Amino acid sequence: MALVASSSVDPPIIAEVEMNGSDLGSTTVRATVVQASTVFYDTPATLEKAERLIAEAASYGSQLVVFPEAFIGGYPRGSTFGVTIGSRSAKGKEEFRKYYASAIDVPGPEVDRLAALAGKYKVFLVMGVIERAGYTLYCTVLFFDPQGLYLGKHRKLMPTGLERIIWGFGDGSTIPVYDTPVGKIGALICWENRMPLLRTAMYAKGVEIYCAPTADARETWLASMTHIALEGGCYVLSANQFCRRKDYPAAPDYIFSGLGEEPSPETIVCKGGSVIISPSGTVLAGPNYEGEALITCDLDLGEIVRAKFDFDVVGHYSRPEVLSLTVKDNAQKPVLFTSAEISEDP
């Protein structure tokens, strides 16, 4: 394990680079999970920070870079948005307006910028964003390839707890797995990963590099990620933010609830825990609870085949005549407009 201080981010991050000594050939992929904080309410500055981190990861030879949940747009940790049962405060509504302004349109100029960064640094990029669609926000993951192309998105299917008052719900039309030269890549967000049927849908699509952007920094998260790696016979790459209170706007503009009294600026409010796990359940890099970090290691894709020999959850270890799953993968729209066809015949 080599610990390398990053020179491009202020304050510096620590890069954990796990080298397995193998030749980077057709069956080995170097991947990085980014553990860093959003510049809250400042999307242009967050994009600048993202570029510095992508450049740093690319300098280690990474071919795949995975960012945390809601990195662009921000995870509003500690905020209640002024909600109580039956009412919403004026201050909370204004807070939502500012949060809405920090979100991005998909497609849109920020998506174009991210695509250009993936192309510039020749990486597959998996980026957590807050997506703005009309006046509804979604917690979304975007996918990009090294040619600078936007591949598509996954919208969080089930926001957790109070997230449901600020984010809409995804549907079955955005559960993609992309077949790429570095493996089949897909992503689920945070506690979606605890939904067995949704995981099964990902396995059925053949996911090999299972990305899990999250906001869960508890040590129990590692158990969930290890189980998914073993269950799916896939690599699991989980990226979380590392945040202190000072990474959010100061009080009284931003009230940080849930910790009793207002925390001090240096208080850690999300301690990260980003990790990379092999299909055999071995922790390859991380979890890191120390600070902002780039966590990098080599993935031997042959390990997936060896793991599937033991257990293939949608293959030789399935019993479809007893247990089966139907996934409704069409887009669900609240309003449909139909037009009667007008015949040109007299």
C-alpha positions as a Markdown table, in Angstrom:
| # | Residue | x | y | z |
|---|---|---|---|---|
| 1 | Met | 0.0 | 0.0 | 0.0 |
| 2 | Ala | 1.4 | 3.4 | -1.0 |
| 3 | Leu | 0.2 | 6.5 | 0.6 |
| 4 | Val | 0.7 | 9.5 | -1.7 |
| 5 | Ala | -0.1 | 13.1 | -0.7 |
| 6 | Ser | -2.0 | 14.8 | -3.4 |
| 7 | Ser | -0.6 | 18.1 | -4.6 |
| 8 | Ser | -3.5 | 19.3 | -6.6 |
| 9 | Val | -6.2 | 19.7 | -3.9 |
| 10 | Asp | -6.1 | 22.2 | -1.0 |
| 11 | Pro | -6.1 | 20.9 | 1.7 |
| 12 | Pro | -4.2 | 17.9 | 0.3 |
| 13 | Ile | -5.9 | 14.5 | 0.1 |
| 14 | Ile | -4.2 | 11.2 | 0.7 |
| 15 | Ala | -4.2 | 8.7 | -2.2 |
| 16 | Glu | -4.3 | 5.1 | -1.3 |
| 17 | Val | -2.8 | 3.1 | -4.2 |
| 18 | Glu | -3.0 | -0.7 | -4.0 |
| 19 | Met | -0.6 | -2.2 | -6.6 |
| 20 | Asn | -0.9 | -5.9 | -7.2 |
| 21 | Gly | 2.2 | -6.1 | -9.3 |
| 22 | Ser | 0.3 | -7.5 | -12.3 |
| 23 | Asp | 0.7 | -6.3 | -15.9 |
| 24 | Leu | -2.1 | -3.9 | -16.8 |
| 25 | Gly | -3.5 | -6.0 | -19.7 |
| 26 | Ser | -6.9 | -6.9 | -21.0 |
| 27 | Thr | -8.0 | -8.5 | -17.7 |
| 28 | Thr | -6.8 | -5.9 | -15.2 |
| 29 | Val | -8.5 | -2.6 | -14.6 |
| 30 | Arg | -7.2 | 0.2 | -12.4 |
| 31 | Ala | -10.0 | 1.9 | -10.5 |
| 32 | Thr | -10.3 | 4.8 | -8.1 |
| 33 | Val | -13.1 | 5.7 | -5.7 |
| 34 | Val | -13.1 | 9.4 | -4.7 |
| 35 | Gln | -13.7 | 10.3 | -1.1 |
| 36 | Ala | -14.2 | 14.1 | -1.0 |
| 37 | Ser | -16.7 | 16.8 | -0.1 |
| 38 | Thr | -18.9 | 18.9 | -2.3 |
| 39 | Val | -18.4 | 22.6 | -2.3 |
| 40 | Phe | -21.9 | 23.1 | -1.0 |
| 41 | Tyr | -24.2 | 25.6 | -2.9 |
| 42 | Asp | -21.3 | 26.2 | -5.4 |
| 43 | Thr | -21.7 | 23.9 | -8.4 |
| 44 | Pro | -19.0 | 25.6 | -10.5 |
| 45 | Ala | -16.4 | 25.3 | -7.7 |
| 46 | Thr | -17.5 | 21.6 | -7.2 |
| 47 | Leu | -16.9 | 21.0 | -10.9 |
| 48 | Glu | -13.4 | 22.5 | -10.6 |
| 49 | Lys | -12.7 | 20.3 | -7.6 |
| 50 | Ala | -14.0 | 17.3 | -9.6 |
| 51 | Glu | -11.5 | 18.0 | -12.4 |
| 52 | Arg | -8.6 | 18.2 | -10.0 |
| 53 | Leu | -9.6 | 14.9 | -8.5 |
| 54 | Ile | -10.1 | 13.2 | -11.9 |
| 55 | Ala | -6.7 | 14.5 | -13.0 |
| 56 | Glu | -5.1 | 13.1 | -9.9 |
| 57 | Ala | -6.7 | 9.7 | -10.4 |
| 58 | Ala | -5.7 | 9.6 | -14.0 |
| 59 | Ser | -2.1 | 10.4 | -13.0 |
| 60 | Tyr | -2.1 | 7.0 | -11.2 |
| 61 | Gly | -3.2 | 5.3 | -14.3 |
| 62 | Ser | -6.8 | 4.8 | -13.3 |
| 63 | Gln | -9.2 | 3.8 | -16.0 |
| 64 | Leu | -12.4 | 4.1 | -13.9 |
| 65 | Val | -13.2 | 6.9 | -11.4 |
| 66 | Val | -16.2 | 6.7 | -9.1 |
| 67 | Phe | -17.5 | 9.7 | -7.2 |
| 68 | Pro | -19.8 | 9.8 | -4.1 |
| 69 | Glu | -23.6 | 10.2 | -4.0 |
| 70 | Ala | -24.7 | 13.7 | -4.8 |
| 71 | Phe | -21.2 | 15.1 | -5.3 |
| 72 | Ile | -22.5 | 17.6 | -7.8 |
| 73 | Gly | -25.3 | 19.5 | -6.1 |
| 74 | Gly | -24.5 | 18.2 | -2.6 |
| 75 | Tyr | -25.9 | 15.9 | 0.0 |
| 76 | Pro | -27.9 | 18.2 | 2.4 |
| 77 | Arg | -26.8 | 16.4 | 5.5 |
| 78 | Gly | -28.3 | 17.8 | 8.7 |
| 79 | Ser | -31.0 | 19.9 | 7.0 |
| 80 | Thr | -34.7 | 19.5 | 7.7 |
| 81 | Phe | -35.8 | 22.0 | 5.0 |
| 82 | Gly | -38.1 | 23.4 | 7.7 |
| 83 | Val | -40.5 | 20.4 | 7.5 |
| 84 | Thr | -42.8 | 19.3 | 10.2 |
| 85 | Ile | -45.9 | 17.2 | 9.6 |
| 86 | Gly | -48.5 | 19.6 | 8.2 |
| 87 | Ser | -46.3 | 22.6 | 7.4 |
| 88 | Arg | -43.1 | 23.9 | 5.8 |
| 89 | Ser | -41.4 | 27.0 | 7.0 |
| 90 | Ala | -40.5 | 30.0 | 4.8 |
| 91 | Lys | -36.8 | 29.5 | 5.7 |
| 92 | Gly | -37.0 | 25.9 | 4.6 |
| 93 | Lys | -38.6 | 26.8 | 1.3 |
| 94 | Glu | -35.8 | 29.3 | 0.6 |
| 95 | Glu | -33.3 | 26.6 | 1.5 |
| 96 | Phe | -34.9 | 24.3 | -1.0 |
| 97 | Arg | -34.7 | 27.1 | -3.6 |
| 98 | Lys | -31.0 | 27.4 | -3.1 |
| 99 | Tyr | -30.5 | 23.6 | -3.2 |
| 100 | Tyr | -32.6 | 23.5 | -6.5 |
| 101 | Ala | -30.3 | 26.2 | -8.0 |
| 102 | Ser | -27.3 | 24.0 | -7.2 |
| 103 | Ala | -28.7 | 21.0 | -9.1 |
| 104 | Ile | -28.0 | 20.4 | -12.8 |
| 105 | Asp | -30.1 | 19.7 | -15.8 |
| 106 | Val | -29.5 | 16.3 | -17.6 |
| 107 | Pro | -28.6 | 16.9 | -20.4 |
| 108 | Gly | -27.1 | 20.3 | -19.8 |
| 109 | Pro | -23.9 | 22.3 | -19.7 |
| 110 | Glu | -22.6 | 20.6 | -16.5 |
| 111 | Val | -23.1 | 17.2 | -18.1 |
| 112 | Asp | -21.2 | 18.4 | -21.2 |
| 113 | Arg | -18.4 | 19.6 | -18.9 |
| 114 | Leu | -18.2 | 16.2 | -17.1 |
| 115 | Ala | -18.2 | 14.4 | -20.5 |
| 116 | Ala | -15.3 | 16.6 | -21.6 |
| 117 | Leu | -13.4 | 15.8 | -18.4 |
| 118 | Ala | -13.9 | 12.0 | -19.0 |
| 119 | Gly | -12.6 | 12.5 | -22.5 |
| 120 | Lys | -9.7 | 14.8 | -21.5 |
| 121 | Tyr | -8.4 | 12.4 | -18.9 |
| 122 | Lys | -9.4 | 9.2 | -20.8 |
| 123 | Val | -11.4 | 7.6 | -18.0 |
| 124 | Phe | -14.7 | 6.0 | -17.5 |
| 125 | Leu | -16.4 | 8.3 | -15.0 |
| 126 | Val | -19.3 | 7.5 | -12.6 |
| 127 | Met | -20.6 | 10.7 | -11.0 |
| 128 | Gly | -23.2 | 11.3 | -8.3 |
| 129 | Val | -25.3 | 14.4 | -9.0 |
| 130 | Ile | -28.5 | 16.1 | -8.0 |
| 131 | Glu | -30.6 | 16.2 | -11.2 |
| 132 | Arg | -33.1 | 18.9 | -11.9 |
| 133 | Ala | -36.1 | 17.8 | -14.0 |
| 134 | Gly | -38.7 | 20.6 | -14.1 |
| 135 | Tyr | -39.2 | 21.5 | -10.5 |
| 136 | Thr | -38.4 | 18.0 | -9.1 |
| 137 | Leu | -35.0 | 16.9 | -8.0 |
| 138 | Tyr | -33.6 | 13.4 | -8.4 |
| 139 | Cys | -30.5 | 11.8 | -6.8 |
| 140 | Thr | -28.8 | 10.5 | -9.9 |
| 141 | Val | -25.6 | 8.8 | -11.1 |
| 142 | Leu | -24.2 | 9.7 | -14.5 |
| 143 | Phe | -22.0 | 7.5 | -16.6 |
| 144 | Phe | -19.3 | 8.7 | -19.1 |
| 145 | Asp | -16.7 | 7.0 | -21.3 |
| 146 | Pro | -13.1 | 7.9 | -22.2 |
| 147 | Gln | -14.2 | 9.2 | -25.6 |
| 148 | Gly | -16.0 | 12.0 | -23.8 |
| 149 | Leu | -19.5 | 10.6 | -24.4 |
| 150 | Tyr | -22.3 | 10.7 | -21.9 |
| 151 | Leu | -23.7 | 7.1 | -21.7 |
| 152 | Gly | -26.7 | 7.6 | -19.5 |
| 153 | Lys | -28.0 | 7.7 | -15.9 |
| 154 | His | -29.5 | 5.9 | -13.0 |
| 155 | Arg | -32.0 | 7.7 | -10.8 |
| 156 | Lys | -32.3 | 6.6 | -7.2 |
| 157 | Leu | -35.3 | 4.4 | -7.0 |
| 158 | Met | -36.0 | 4.8 | -3.3 |
| 159 | Pro | -34.8 | 7.8 | -1.4 |
| 160 | Thr | -34.4 | 7.2 | 2.3 |
| 161 | Gly | -36.2 | 8.9 | 5.2 |
| 162 | Leu | -36.4 | 12.6 | 4.9 |
| 163 | Glu | -34.7 | 12.5 | 1.5 |
| 164 | Arg | -38.2 | 11.7 | 0.2 |
| 165 | Ile | -39.3 | 15.3 | 0.8 |
| 166 | Ile | -36.6 | 16.7 | -1.5 |
| 167 | Trp | -36.0 | 14.0 | -4.2 |
| 168 | Gly | -38.3 | 12.3 | -6.6 |
| 169 | Phe | -38.4 | 8.6 | -7.2 |
| 170 | Gly | -36.7 | 6.9 | -10.1 |
| 171 | Asp | -38.3 | 4.1 | -12.1 |
| 172 | Gly | -37.3 | 1.0 | -13.9 |
| 173 | Ser | -36.2 | 2.8 | -17.1 |
| 174 | Thr | -32.9 | 4.0 | -15.5 |
| 175 | Ile | -31.3 | 0.8 | -14.1 |
| 176 | Pro | -28.5 | 0.5 | -16.7 |
| 177 | Val | -25.5 | -1.7 | -16.9 |
| 178 | Tyr | -23.0 | -0.7 | -19.5 |
| 179 | Asp | -20.9 | -3.2 | -21.4 |
| 180 | Thr | -17.5 | -1.5 | -21.7 |
| 181 | Pro | -13.9 | -2.5 | -22.5 |
| 182 | Val | -13.2 | -2.4 | -18.7 |
| 183 | Gly | -16.1 | -4.6 | -17.7 |
| 184 | Lys | -19.9 | -4.2 | -17.3 |
| 185 | Ile | -20.5 | -1.2 | -15.1 |
| 186 | Gly | -23.6 | -0.2 | -13.2 |
| 187 | Ala | -24.5 | 1.6 | -10.0 |
| 188 | Leu | -27.1 | 1.7 | -7.2 |
| 189 | Ile | -27.1 | 4.5 | -4.7 |
| 190 | Cys | -26.8 | 4.2 | -0.9 |
| 191 | Trp | -29.6 | 2.2 | 0.7 |
| 192 | Glu | -31.0 | 1.1 | -2.6 |
| 193 | Asn | -28.2 | -1.4 | -2.2 |
| 194 | Arg | -30.1 | -3.0 | 0.6 |
| 195 | Met | -33.0 | -3.8 | -1.8 |
| 196 | Pro | -32.6 | -7.5 | -2.7 |
| 197 | Leu | -34.8 | -7.4 | -5.8 |
| 198 | Leu | -33.1 | -4.4 | -7.2 |
| 199 | Arg | -29.7 | -6.0 | -6.7 |
| 200 | Thr | -31.0 | -9.1 | -8.5 |
| 201 | Ala | -32.0 | -7.0 | -11.4 |
| 202 | Met | -28.4 | -5.7 | -11.6 |
| 203 | Tyr | -27.0 | -9.2 | -11.4 |
| 204 | Ala | -29.3 | -10.3 | -14.2 |
| 205 | Lys | -27.9 | -7.5 | -16.4 |
| 206 | Gly | -24.5 | -9.0 | -15.8 |
| 207 | Val | -22.9 | -6.2 | -13.7 |
| 208 | Glu | -19.2 | -6.9 | -13.1 |
| 209 | Ile | -18.1 | -3.6 | -11.6 |
| 210 | Tyr | -20.8 | -2.7 | -9.2 |
| 211 | Cys | -20.6 | 1.0 | -8.1 |
| 212 | Ala | -22.2 | 2.1 | -4.9 |
| 213 | Pro | -22.1 | 5.8 | -4.3 |
| 214 | Thr | -23.4 | 6.4 | -0.8 |
| 215 | Ala | -23.9 | 8.8 | 2.1 |
| 216 | Asp | -23.7 | 6.0 | 4.8 |
| 217 | Ala | -20.5 | 6.3 | 6.7 |
| 218 | Arg | -21.3 | 3.8 | 9.4 |
| 219 | Glu | -19.0 | 0.8 | 9.9 |
| 220 | Thr | -22.0 | -1.5 | 9.2 |
| 221 | Trp | -21.9 | -0.3 | 5.6 |
| 222 | Leu | -18.8 | -2.4 | 5.0 |
| 223 | Ala | -20.8 | -5.6 | 5.8 |
| 224 | Ser | -23.4 | -4.7 | 3.2 |
| 225 | Met | -20.8 | -4.0 | 0.5 |
| 226 | Thr | -19.0 | -7.3 | 1.3 |
| 227 | His | -22.2 | -9.2 | 1.1 |
| 228 | Ile | -23.0 | -7.7 | -2.3 |
| 229 | Ala | -19.6 | -8.6 | -3.7 |
| 230 | Leu | -20.0 | -12.2 | -2.6 |
| 231 | Glu | -23.7 | -12.4 | -3.6 |
| 232 | Gly | -23.1 | -10.9 | -7.1 |
| 233 | Gly | -19.7 | -12.3 | -7.8 |
| 234 | Cys | -18.6 | -8.8 | -8.7 |
| 235 | Tyr | -16.3 | -6.0 | -7.7 |
| 236 | Val | -17.9 | -3.4 | -5.4 |
| 237 | Leu | -16.7 | 0.2 | -5.5 |
| 238 | Ser | -18.3 | 2.3 | -2.8 |
| 239 | Ala | -17.6 | 6.1 | -2.7 |
| 240 | Asn | -18.6 | 8.4 | 0.1 |
| 241 | Gln | -17.9 | 12.0 | 1.0 |
| 242 | Phe | -15.7 | 13.0 | 3.9 |
| 243 | Cys | -17.1 | 16.2 | 5.3 |
| 244 | Arg | -16.6 | 18.5 | 8.3 |
| 245 | Arg | -19.2 | 21.0 | 9.5 |
| 246 | Lys | -17.2 | 23.8 | 7.8 |
| 247 | Asp | -17.8 | 22.2 | 4.4 |
| 248 | Tyr | -21.4 | 23.4 | 4.7 |
| 249 | Pro | -22.7 | 27.0 | 4.9 |
| 250 | Ala | -22.4 | 28.5 | 8.4 |
| 251 | Ala | -25.3 | 29.0 | 10.8 |
| 252 | Pro | -27.8 | 30.6 | 10.8 |
| 253 | Asp | -28.0 | 30.3 | 7.0 |
| 254 | Tyr | -27.6 | 26.5 | 7.3 |
| 255 | Ile | -28.8 | 24.8 | 10.5 |
| 256 | Phe | -27.2 | 21.5 | 11.1 |
| 257 | Ser | -29.7 | 19.3 | 12.9 |
| 258 | Gly | -29.5 | 15.8 | 14.4 |
| 259 | Leu | -26.3 | 16.3 | 16.4 |
| 260 | Gly | -27.7 | 18.1 | 19.4 |
| 261 | Glu | -26.1 | 21.5 | 19.6 |
| 262 | Glu | -24.6 | 23.2 | 16.6 |
| 263 | Pro | -21.3 | 21.4 | 15.8 |
| 264 | Ser | -18.0 | 23.2 | 15.6 |
| 265 | Pro | -16.5 | 23.9 | 12.2 |
| 266 | Glu | -14.0 | 21.0 | 12.5 |
| 267 | Thr | -16.6 | 18.4 | 13.6 |
| 268 | Ile | -16.6 | 15.5 | 11.2 |
| 269 | Val | -20.2 | 15.1 | 10.0 |
| 270 | Cys | -19.5 | 12.3 | 7.5 |
| 271 | Lys | -16.4 | 10.2 | 8.0 |
| 272 | Gly | -16.3 | 8.5 | 4.6 |
| 273 | Gly | -15.6 | 4.7 | 4.7 |
| 274 | Ser | -15.0 | 4.4 | 0.9 |
| 275 | Val | -13.9 | 0.9 | -0.1 |
| 276 | Ile | -13.1 | -1.5 | -2.9 |
| 277 | Ile | -14.0 | -5.2 | -2.5 |
| 278 | Ser | -13.3 | -8.2 | -4.7 |
| 279 | Pro | -15.8 | -10.8 | -5.9 |
| 280 | Ser | -14.5 | -13.1 | -3.2 |
| 281 | Gly | -15.3 | -10.6 | -0.5 |
| 282 | Thr | -11.7 | -9.5 | 0.1 |
| 283 | Val | -11.3 | -5.8 | 1.0 |
| 284 | Leu | -8.7 | -4.6 | -1.5 |
| 285 | Ala | -8.5 | -0.9 | -0.5 |
| 286 | Gly | -10.0 | 1.1 | 2.3 |
| 287 | Pro | -12.3 | 1.6 | 4.1 |
| 288 | Asn | -10.8 | 5.1 | 4.8 |
| 289 | Tyr | -12.2 | 7.1 | 7.7 |
| 290 | Glu | -9.3 | 9.5 | 8.0 |
| 291 | Gly | -10.0 | 12.3 | 5.5 |
| 292 | Glu | -10.4 | 13.1 | 1.8 |
| 293 | Ala | -8.8 | 10.4 | -0.2 |
| 294 | Leu | -8.3 | 8.8 | -3.6 |
| 295 | Ile | -8.6 | 5.0 | -3.0 |
| 296 | Thr | -7.1 | 3.1 | -6.0 |
| 297 | Cys | -6.4 | -0.5 | -6.8 |
| 298 | Asp | -6.2 | -3.0 | -9.7 |
| 299 | Leu | -9.1 | -5.2 | -10.5 |
| 300 | Asp | -8.4 | -8.7 | -11.9 |
| 301 | Leu | -11.5 | -9.4 | -14.0 |
| 302 | Gly | -10.6 | -13.1 | -14.0 |
| 303 | Glu | -11.6 | -13.1 | -10.3 |
| 304 | Ile | -15.2 | -12.6 | -11.4 |
| 305 | Val | -15.2 | -16.0 | -13.3 |
| 306 | Arg | -13.6 | -17.7 | -10.3 |
| 307 | Ala | -16.2 | -16.3 | -8.0 |
| 308 | Lys | -19.1 | -17.3 | -10.3 |
| 309 | Phe | -17.8 | -20.9 | -10.3 |
| 310 | Asp | -18.8 | -20.9 | -6.6 |
| 311 | Phe | -22.0 | -19.0 | -6.8 |
| 312 | Asp | -23.9 | -17.5 | -9.8 |
| 313 | Val | -27.0 | -16.0 | -8.3 |
| 314 | Val | -28.9 | -15.6 | -11.6 |
| 315 | Gly | -27.2 | -18.7 | -13.2 |
| 316 | His | -26.4 | -22.1 | -11.9 |
| 317 | Tyr | -27.5 | -21.1 | -8.4 |
| 318 | Ser | -30.9 | -19.9 | -9.4 |
| 319 | Arg | -34.3 | -21.7 | -9.3 |
| 320 | Pro | -36.5 | -19.8 | -11.7 |
| 321 | Glu | -39.2 | -22.5 | -11.6 |
| 322 | Val | -39.6 | -21.7 | -7.9 |
| 323 | Leu | -38.4 | -18.0 | -7.5 |
| 324 | Ser | -38.5 | -15.4 | -10.3 |
| 325 | Leu | -38.5 | -11.6 | -10.7 |
| 326 | Thr | -40.3 | -9.3 | -13.1 |
| 327 | Val | -38.8 | -5.9 | -13.6 |
| 328 | Lys | -41.0 | -3.2 | -15.2 |
| 329 | Asp | -38.3 | -1.2 | -17.1 |
| 330 | Asn | -40.5 | 1.2 | -18.9 |
| 331 | Ala | -40.6 | 4.9 | -18.0 |
| 332 | Gln | -43.5 | 5.9 | -15.7 |
| 333 | Lys | -45.0 | 9.2 | -16.7 |
| 334 | Pro | -47.7 | 11.0 | -14.7 |
| 335 | Val | -49.4 | 12.5 | -17.8 |
| 336 | Leu | -49.7 | 10.9 | -21.3 |
| 337 | Phe | -51.0 | 12.8 | -24.3 |
| 338 | Thr | -52.5 | 10.8 | -27.2 |
| 339 | Ser | -53.5 | 12.3 | -30.5 |
| 340 | Ala | -56.0 | 10.7 | -32.8 |
| 341 | Glu | -54.6 | 9.8 | -36.2 |
| 342 | Ile | -56.1 | 11.9 | -38.9 |
| 343 | Ser | -56.5 | 9.9 | -42.1 |
| 344 | Glu | -55.5 | 11.6 | -45.4 |
| 345 | Asp | -58.1 | 9.5 | -47.2 |
| 346 | Pro | -61.1 | 11.4 | -48.5 |
